[in-house]
Amino acid sequence: MTATHPRRRFVLTTAAAAAVAVSLSACTAVVDGAAMAGDRGPCAHVGTPMLDVPASSSTEPQIRIPQPVGWERTPELEKDGSPTRLALSDDDAAVMVMVRSIPAGDPAVIFDNFHEGMLMGAEEEGLSAEMTRTPGTVCGLPAETVSVVAAEPAMGGAVNALPSDDPFKTVAVVAESGGDTYLIAVVQVGGSQDPAQQSEAETVLSGIEVLPQETTVA
C-alpha cells in the first residue's frame, strides 16, 4: 500500500462527494412514471466481509458493502445532515455511500438527472470532467455506473479539485423501498496509483447489496 496521506484523501473525497451531493439534489424534481423496483434477484457475492450501512428511517433499503482488510470507517467524512451514510477509507482510497429519498419516477430519467447533477457539481468544484455512463443492475435493481476523469482546475479554481490522475467512479441505484423511492450512490475515489488498493475499491463497488424493505400495510 502507499503511504497514508489523510489530508489529501480528505480533500479528494470531499471534492468527489460534493459533486455527487449536487447530483442527488438534482434528482428531487418530479418526473413522470413509477420507479421499478426490479427483480430482487441474487446480489453479487465477492467473498469479503460485509458491512451494514446505517439507515436514517425504517423505509430505507437495507444496504451492505464489502469491507476489505485495512479499510476503516472514516467519521470525518460522515457529516451530520448530509446524505452520506457511511465512509470507508484506506490510505489514499475512499468509498462513500450516499442515500436520498426522491420522488417516484422512471429510473432512466432519474439517472439522466443524476448525470446532469454530477456535471453541475463538478463545475461548482472547479473540475473539468469527462464522464462515462454504463447501465447495469445491483441485486436486480436499476443501476448505472458513472466513471469520472477530472483535470486540474483553471487558475482561480476550487482548491479542493480532483487531480486528473485520481479519477472517481460512482455506482447509482434506484430502489423502491417501504413505499418510498430512493437513490443510492456509492462513490469511489483515489487509489488509482496502487493496483492492490484499486482492486479493493473495485471489490467494494462490485459487491454492493441493496435490498428494499417490504411495503408496510396499515
C-alpha positions in Angstrom: 0.0 0.0 0.0 1.0 3.6 -0.5 1.9 5.9 2.5 -1.0 7.4 4.2 -1.9 11.0 3.2 -5.1 11.8 5.3 -5.3 15.4 4.2 -5.0 14.6 0.5 -7.5 11.8 0.9 -10.0 14.1 2.7 -9.6 16.8 0.0 -10.1 14.4 -2.9 -13.0 12.7 -1.3 -14.7 16.0 -0.4 -14.5 17.2 -4.0 -16.0 14.0 -5.3 -18.6 13.9 -2.6 -19.6 17.5 -3.3 -20.2 16.7 -7.0 -22.3 13.7 -6.1 -24.3 15.5 -3.4 -25.3 18.1 -6.0 -26.4 15.3 -8.4 -28.6 13.8 -5.6 -30.2 17.2 -5.1 -30.9 17.4 -8.9 -32.9 14.2 -8.7 -35.6 15.8 -6.4 -37.5 17.1 -9.4 -40.7 15.1 -10.1 -40.7 13.0 -13.2 -43.4 11.0 -14.9 -43.7 7.3 -14.4 -43.2 4.9 -11.5 -39.9 3.6 -10.2 -39.3 0.0 -11.0 -38.0 -2.0 -8.0 -36.9 -4.7 -10.4 -36.3 -8.3 -9.5 -34.9 -8.8 -6.0 -32.8 -11.5 -7.6 -29.4 -12.6 -6.4 -26.8 -10.0 -5.4 -23.2 -10.3 -6.3 -21.1 -12.2 -3.7 -17.5 -11.2 -3.5 -16.2 -13.3 -0.6 -15.3 -10.3 1.5 -16.8 -9.5 5.0 -19.9 -7.2 4.6 -20.7 -4.1 6.5 -24.2 -2.8 7.1 -24.8 0.8 6.1 -26.7 2.8 8.8 -30.2 3.8 7.8 -32.0 7.0 8.8 -35.5 5.6 8.5 -37.4 2.3 8.6 -38.3 2.6 4.9 -34.7 3.0 3.6 -33.3 -0.1 1.8 -31.1 -2.5 3.5 -27.6 -1.6 2.2 -24.4 -3.6 2.7 -20.9 -3.1 1.2 -17.8 -5.2 1.3 -15.2 -4.1 3.8 -11.7 -5.2 2.7 -9.0 -5.8 5.3 -7.5 -2.5 6.4 -10.4 -0.3 5.3 -11.9 1.5 8.2 -14.9 3.8 8.9 -14.0 7.5 8.4 -16.3 9.6 10.7 -14.9 12.9 9.4 -16.4 12.2 6.0 -19.8 11.3 7.5 -21.1 14.7 8.2 -24.4 15.3 10.1 -27.2 16.5 7.8 -25.5 15.2 4.7 -26.8 12.3 2.5 -23.6 10.3 3.5 -24.5 7.2 5.5 -21.1 5.6 5.6 -17.5 6.2 4.5 -14.6 3.7 4.3 -11.0 4.6 3.5 -7.5 3.1 3.3 -4.6 5.3 2.6 -5.4 7.4 -0.5 -8.6 5.5 -1.4 -12.0 6.0 -0.1 -15.6 4.8 -0.7 -18.7 6.8 0.4 -22.3 5.6 0.5 -25.0 8.3 0.0 -28.7 7.8 0.2 -31.5 10.2 -0.6 -35.3 9.9 -0.8 -36.6 11.1 -4.2 -39.9 11.4 -6.0 -41.0 8.3 -7.8 -40.0 8.3 -11.5 -38.7 6.4 -14.4 -35.2 5.2 -13.5 -33.8 6.2 -16.9 -34.9 9.8 -16.2 -33.6 9.7 -12.6 -30.2 8.6 -13.9 -30.3 11.4 -16.5 -30.9 13.9 -13.8 -28.2 12.3 -11.7 -25.7 12.7 -14.5 -26.6 16.3 -15.1 -26.3 17.0 -11.4 -22.8 15.4 -11.4 -21.8 17.8 -14.2 -23.1 20.7 -12.2 -21.3 19.6 -9.1 -18.1 19.1 -10.9 -18.3 22.6 -12.4 -19.0 24.0 -8.9 -15.9 22.2 -7.6 -13.8 23.7 -10.4 -13.4 20.3 -12.2 -13.2 19.8 -15.9 -14.8 16.4 -16.0 -15.3 13.7 -18.6 -18.0 11.2 -17.7 -18.7 7.7 -19.0 -22.1 6.1 -18.2 -22.6 2.3 -18.1 -26.1 0.8 -17.3 -26.5 -2.3 -15.2 -28.2 -3.7 -12.2 -27.5 -4.2 -8.5 -29.4 -7.0 -6.9 -31.8 -6.9 -9.8 -32.4 -3.1 -9.3 -31.8 -0.5 -12.0 -28.3 0.8 -11.7 -25.8 2.9 -13.5 -22.0 3.3 -13.2 -20.5 6.7 -13.9 -16.8 6.9 -14.3 -15.3 10.4 -14.0 -12.0 11.7 -15.1 -11.2 15.3 -14.0 -8.5 17.7 -15.0 -6.8 20.2 -12.8 -8.9 23.4 -12.3 -8.0 26.6 -14.2 -6.3 29.4 -12.3 -8.6 30.6 -9.5 -10.5 27.3 -9.5 -11.5 25.4 -6.4 -8.6 24.4 -4.1 -10.1 21.0 -3.4 -10.4 20.0 -7.1 -9.7 16.4 -8.0 -6.4 15.8 -9.9 -6.6 14.2 -13.3 -4.6 11.1 -12.1 -7.3 10.4 -9.5 -10.5 9.5 -11.3 -13.5 8.6 -9.3 -16.4 6.2 -10.0 -20.0 6.2 -8.8 -22.5 3.4 -8.8 -26.0 4.7 -8.6 -29.0 2.5 -7.7 -32.8 3.3 -7.8 -34.8 1.4 -5.3 -38.4 1.5 -4.2 -38.4 0.6 -0.6 -41.1 0.7 2.1 -43.4 2.7 -0.2 -40.8 5.3 -0.9 -38.2 5.7 -3.7 -34.5 6.1 -3.0 -31.4 6.9 -5.0 -28.3 5.3 -3.6 -24.9 6.5 -4.8 -21.7 4.7 -3.8 -18.6 6.8 -4.7 -15.1 5.5 -5.0 -12.2 8.0 -5.2 -8.4 7.6 -5.2 -6.2 4.5 -5.1 -5.5 4.7 -8.9 -1.7 4.6 -8.3 -1.8 1.4 -6.2 -3.1 -1.7 -8.1 -4.0 -3.5 -4.9 -5.9 -0.6 -3.5 -7.7 -0.1 -6.7 -8.7 -3.7 -6.8 -10.1 -3.5 -3.2 -12.1 -0.4 -4.2 -13.5 -2.3 -7.2 -14.4 -5.1 -4.9 -16.5 -2.7 -2.8 -18.3 -1.4 -5.8 -19.0 -4.8 -7.4 -20.2 -6.3 -4.1 -22.8 -3.6 -3.1 -26.1 -5.1 -1.8 -29.4 -3.2 -1.9 -32.5 -4.9 -0.6 -35.7 -2.9 -0.4 -37.9 -3.1 2.7 -41.3 -4.5 2.1 -44.1 -2.0 2.0 -46.0 -1.9 5.3 -49.7 -2.2 5.0 -51.6 -0.1 7.7 
